[in-house]
Amino acid sequence: MLMSNTDRPARLHFMANGFRVLAPGDHVVCAVTATRIALDDLRYWSVAKQEAYASAALATEAMTPA
């Protein structure tokens, strides 16, 4: 039986120039807003924190010291 990756969060390892899929899925969750980000739309992440962000503004907010 084939398993579908639809509606399943992927587990990724974020690197400087991309990411490696550790567990298949169709999306990841934004670390700031908890919204779903389709893997095809994923553009922003933190290598140090291993977190994904839905936009550049959210990534900047998460990485700016309080």
MDTraj code that builds the backbone (N, CA, C; nanometers):
import mdtraj as md
import numpy as np

residues = "MET LEU MET SER ASN THR ASP ARG PRO ALA ARG LEU HIS PHE MET ALA ASN GLY PHE ARG VAL LEU ALA PRO GLY ASP HIS VAL VAL CYS ALA VAL THR ALA THR ARG ILE ALA LEU ASP ASP LEU ARG TYR TRP SER VAL ALA LYS GLN GLU ALA TYR ALA SER ALA ALA LEU ALA THR GLU ALA MET THR PRO ALA".split()
xyz = np.array([
    [0.0848, -0.1181, 0.0000],
    [0.0000, 0.0000, 0.0000],
    [0.0889, 0.1238, 0.0000],
    [0.0584, 0.2194, -0.0848],
    [0.1341, 0.3435, -0.0914],
    [0.0830, 0.4409, 0.0132],
    [0.1772, 0.5083, 0.0777],
    [0.1399, 0.6082, 0.1780],
    [0.1399, 0.7457, 0.1125],
    [0.0406, 0.8251, 0.1401],
    [0.0323, 0.9601, 0.0866],
    [0.0925, 1.0581, 0.1862],
    [0.1643, 1.1573, 0.1345],
    [0.2227, 1.2607, 0.2197],
    [0.1307, 1.3811, 0.2335],
    [0.0107, 1.3718, 0.1804],
    [-0.0843, 1.4803, 0.1873],
    [-0.1310, 1.5006, 0.3304],
    [-0.1326, 1.6252, 0.3714],
    [-0.1808, 1.6642, 0.5040],
    [-0.0948, 1.6068, 0.6169],
    [0.0328, 1.5900, 0.5891],
    [0.1263, 1.5411, 0.6899],
    [0.2435, 1.6393, 0.6966],
    [0.2798, 1.6845, 0.8167],
    [0.3955, 1.7753, 0.8257],
    [0.5253, 1.6998, 0.7974],
    [0.6123, 1.7635, 0.7221],
    [0.7443, 1.7062, 0.6945],
    [0.8372, 1.7407, 0.8097],
    [0.9382, 1.6581, 0.8290],
    [1.0439, 1.6894, 0.9247],
    [1.1685, 1.7187, 0.8425],
    [1.2253, 1.8380, 0.8606],
    [1.3366, 1.8826, 0.7786],
    [1.4594, 1.9134, 0.8624],
    [1.5758, 1.9063, 0.7982],
    [1.6992, 1.9567, 0.8581],
    [1.7393, 2.0753, 0.7725],
    [1.7397, 2.1949, 0.8327],
    [1.7694, 2.3168, 0.7594],
    [1.9197, 2.3393, 0.7518],
    [1.9668, 2.3716, 0.6313],
    [2.1073, 2.4000, 0.6068],
    [2.1177, 2.5383, 0.5424],
    [2.2386, 2.5886, 0.5263],
    [2.2587, 2.7242, 0.4748],
    [2.1980, 2.7450, 0.3358],
    [2.2066, 2.6463, 0.2499],
    [2.1593, 2.6642, 0.1121],
    [2.0398, 2.5780, 0.0756],
    [1.9734, 2.5216, 0.1743],
    [1.8591, 2.4364, 0.1458],
    [1.8216, 2.3552, 0.2683],
    [1.7475, 2.2508, 0.2442],
    [1.7070, 2.1644, 0.3547],
    [1.7035, 2.0199, 0.3082],
    [1.7161, 1.9300, 0.4037],
    [1.7092, 1.7865, 0.3773],
    [1.5822, 1.7330, 0.4418],
    [1.5088, 1.6527, 0.3706],
    [1.3853, 1.5939, 0.4224],
    [1.4216, 1.4719, 0.5069],
    [1.3891, 1.4777, 0.6350],
    [1.4137, 1.3666, 0.7259],
    [1.2934, 1.2730, 0.7331],
    [1.1739, 1.3315, 0.7249],
    [1.0496, 1.2541, 0.7221],
    [0.9570, 1.3210, 0.6209],
    [0.9055, 1.2467, 0.5243],
    [0.8251, 1.3073, 0.4181],
    [0.6943, 1.3674, 0.4683],
    [0.6524, 1.4706, 0.3980],
    [0.5270, 1.5381, 0.4266],
    [0.5037, 1.6434, 0.3208],
    [0.3935, 1.7153, 0.3303],
    [0.3640, 1.8169, 0.2288],
    [0.3795, 1.9592, 0.2797],
    [0.4079, 1.9771, 0.4094],
    [0.4206, 2.1119, 0.4644],
    [0.5053, 2.1108, 0.5912],
    [0.5407, 2.2318, 0.6362],
    [0.5997, 2.2535, 0.7684],
    [0.5171, 2.3623, 0.8346],
    [0.5408, 2.3849, 0.9628],
    [0.4630, 2.4838, 1.0379],
    [0.5523, 2.6025, 1.0715],
    [0.5021, 2.7228, 1.0474],
    [0.5749, 2.8452, 1.0796],
    [0.5969, 2.8524, 1.2306],
    [0.7200, 2.8802, 1.2714],
    [0.7548, 2.8861, 1.4136],
    [0.6916, 3.0060, 1.4849],
    [0.6543, 3.1096, 1.4104],
    [0.5971, 3.2299, 1.4718],
    [0.4453, 3.2262, 1.4730],
    [0.3847, 3.1926, 1.3594],
    [0.2389, 3.2014, 1.3472],
    [0.1672, 3.0671, 1.3521],
    [0.2407, 2.9586, 1.3445],
    [0.1849, 2.8225, 1.3421],
    [0.1002, 2.7957, 1.2175],
    [0.1183, 2.8756, 1.1121],
    [0.0485, 2.8488, 0.9863],
    [0.1262, 2.7459, 0.9054],
    [0.0541, 2.6762, 0.8204],
    [0.1164, 2.5749, 0.7356],
    [0.1890, 2.6416, 0.6195],
    [0.3068, 2.5904, 0.5866],
    [0.3839, 2.6382, 0.4727],
    [0.4097, 2.5170, 0.3824],
    [0.3571, 2.5215, 0.2619],
    [0.3826, 2.4133, 0.1667],
    [0.5322, 2.4094, 0.1375],
    [0.5888, 2.2905, 0.1222],
    [0.7324, 2.2794, 0.0978],
    [0.7748, 2.3556, -0.0269],
    [0.6902, 2.3609, -0.1277],
    [0.7223, 2.4364, -0.2495],
    [0.7303, 2.5861, -0.2231],
    [0.6645, 2.6340, -0.1176],
    [0.6629, 2.7770, -0.0846],
    [0.7631, 2.8147, 0.0236],
    [0.8319, 2.7182, 0.0809],
    [0.9244, 2.7440, 0.1912],
    [1.0480, 2.8168, 0.1412],
    [1.0704, 2.9388, 0.1916],
    [1.1851, 3.0206, 0.1505],
    [1.2684, 3.0710, 0.2677],
    [1.2123, 3.0717, 0.3885],
    [1.2793, 3.1338, 0.5027],
    [1.2882, 3.0369, 0.6193],
    [1.4092, 3.0244, 0.6750],
    [1.4300, 2.9374, 0.7909],
    [1.5549, 2.9817, 0.8646],
    [1.5690, 2.9302, 0.9851],
    [1.6879, 2.9555, 1.0662],
    [1.7649, 2.8247, 1.0797],
    [1.8905, 2.8273, 1.0380],
    [1.9759, 2.7099, 1.0527],
    [2.0049, 2.6870, 1.2007],
    [2.0356, 2.7945, 1.2728],
    [2.0703, 2.7839, 1.4152],
    [1.9541, 2.7323, 1.4993],
    [1.8343, 2.7828, 1.4716],
    [1.7166, 2.7433, 1.5501],
    [1.6432, 2.6240, 1.4912],
    [1.6740, 2.5879, 1.3656],
    [1.6044, 2.4809, 1.2944],
    [1.4536, 2.5051, 1.2936],
    [1.4169, 2.6287, 1.2537],
    [1.2765, 2.6700, 1.2467],
    [1.2452, 2.7238, 1.1080],
    [1.1205, 2.7079, 1.0660],
    [1.0716, 2.7612, 0.9391],
    [0.9866, 2.8840, 0.9651],
    [0.9858, 2.9766, 0.8679],
    [0.9069, 3.0997, 0.8785],
    [0.8287, 3.1222, 0.7503],
    [0.7091, 3.1760, 0.7642],
    [0.6199, 3.1959, 0.6506],
    [0.6573, 3.3155, 0.5636],
    [0.7338, 3.4113, 0.6162],
    [0.7713, 3.5288, 0.5377],
    [0.9038, 3.5856, 0.5877],
    [0.9611, 3.6745, 0.5087],
    [1.0858, 3.7403, 0.5480],
    [1.0652, 3.8250, 0.6728],
    [0.9514, 3.8921, 0.6817],
    [0.9222, 3.9759, 0.7985],
    [0.9144, 3.8911, 0.9257],
    [0.8527, 3.7755, 0.9178],
    [0.8434, 3.6876, 1.0349],
    [0.9802, 3.6310, 1.0722],
    [1.0622, 3.5996, 0.9728],
    [1.1968, 3.5502, 0.9997],
    [1.2795, 3.6579, 1.0691],
    [1.2693, 3.7806, 1.0207],
    [1.3419, 3.8924, 1.0815],
    [1.2956, 3.9140, 1.2244],
    [1.1651, 3.9089, 1.2458],
    [1.1087, 3.9255, 1.3814],
    [1.1621, 3.8178, 1.4757],
    [1.1664, 3.6940, 1.4287],
    [1.2112, 3.5826, 1.5136],
    [1.3594, 3.5903, 1.5440],
    [1.4379, 3.6475, 1.4546],
    [1.5830, 3.6517, 1.4716],
    [1.6349, 3.7803, 1.5355],
    [1.5449, 3.8772, 1.5555],
    [1.5850, 4.0036, 1.6161],
    [1.5805, 3.9892, 1.7684],
    [1.6921, 4.0221, 1.8356],
    [1.6925, 4.0110, 1.9821],
    [1.5883, 4.1043, 2.0452],
    [1.5294, 4.0586, 2.1515],
    [1.4249, 4.1380, 2.2199],
    [1.4841, 4.2486, 2.3021],
])
top = md.Topology()
chain = top.add_chain()
for i, resn in enumerate(residues, 1):
    res = top.add_residue(resn, chain, resSeq=i)
    for name in ("N", "CA", "C"):
        top.add_atom(name, md.element.get_by_symbol(name[0]), res)
traj = md.Trajectory(xyz[None], top)
